[in-house]
Amino acid sequence: MKAPHRAIPLITASLVVTLLSSSPAGAFGGPGSDVRGGANDSGELSASASHSRIKVTQTAGPTGGRQGTVASTDVSWKPPPCWYEPVFTPEQLKNFSENDGSGDAGLRDGWYGSELWTDHFRDEKDATTIFTKPSTVKGYKNYNLGKKGYFWRGVAPKVTELDDTSLCSRLMFWQDAGEIPDVPKAPTSETLAEYAYDKVKVPETEVELKPAAKSTVNLPTWVWLDKGTFNDVKVRAALPNTGLWAETTAKPVALHLDPGTDDAEVFPSSGDCAINDDGSIGTPYTKGNADATPPCGIRYLRATDGAPYQLSASVTWKITWEGSDGSAGDLPDGTFETTQDMNVQEVQSVNR
């Protein structure tokens, strides 16, 4: 069920009523905004529940050149829609509440003005949230100053895609330091690994060809990649103030060729060229092999007429992860595709 649009909360002498919203929770201050709240990637503070504090760092793999993100081969797989994160220390919440107080008190609860925040988090007034059914949340005394821990809140990078209004919808709540909340959608190492999936940057795939300038009708074009062209890519995702991290690894395992026309044969017939033990793909062309069948290659059966064929080379990456708690697992394979021009000539001659 979709949530109704955000409305300004109502206040009684001892009750705060917050209404749901399906609009982006970042309406009060998105990534990079200078709003006091939880720290964002730039080290500033943000009151947006659409902005995660998870830090992603590449620890291995290429850092230059043209790169892109992989697409999951499992079209039904999606990263986690939401989870909970620590947002404020007591001191940070006091500063935020008494100096600004406009932002997201929950994934679907937007509070305008400092009075709502101070009523609930300083003056112990209970709050009633409305999602599936009314729920009363006990207020806090003086922001829990003197205690060690954090106030946690739901986070959803794509909150507009949440159809279930109950997901991660708790009003911001307290958790002692060193503890992960025992609630549904609490973060885990696997959560971080899945979050990092589309943060893995892999290099574009431009294969080596022989003949390089033009292929010739009915003669094979050899395709290969030298060893070292592709290396494992590793990224580490860590959630500050929790001790949780996960390292997600993308390992190249196969190259798929699509000649860009039905008038062609590929080798092997599946178009899938395996990656060799040394990290290379296929076998480089050597003089005298013009008529031989390449382990990885293409034979075009018709010449191009003005416009070149679009040869696509798609690398499959096996995605695995391991976490701070010793857990580990697999994520769906990812692919990244690059296209390049292929001109094919009629003259059946080749430099042997």
Secondary structure by P-SEA (a helix, b strand, c coil): ccccccccccccccbbbbbbbccccccccccccccccccccccbbbcccccccbbbbbcccccccbbbbbbbccccccccccbbbbcccaaaaaaaaacccccccccccccccccccccccccbbbbbbbcccbbbbbbbccccccccbbbbbbbbcccccccccccccccbbbbcccccccccccccaaaaaaaacccbbbbbbbbbbcccccccccbbbbbbbccccccbbbbbbbbccccbbbbbbbbbcbbbbbcccccccccccccbbbbcccccccccccccccccccccbbbbcccccccccbbbbbbbbbbbbcccccccccccbbbbbbbbbbbbbccccccc
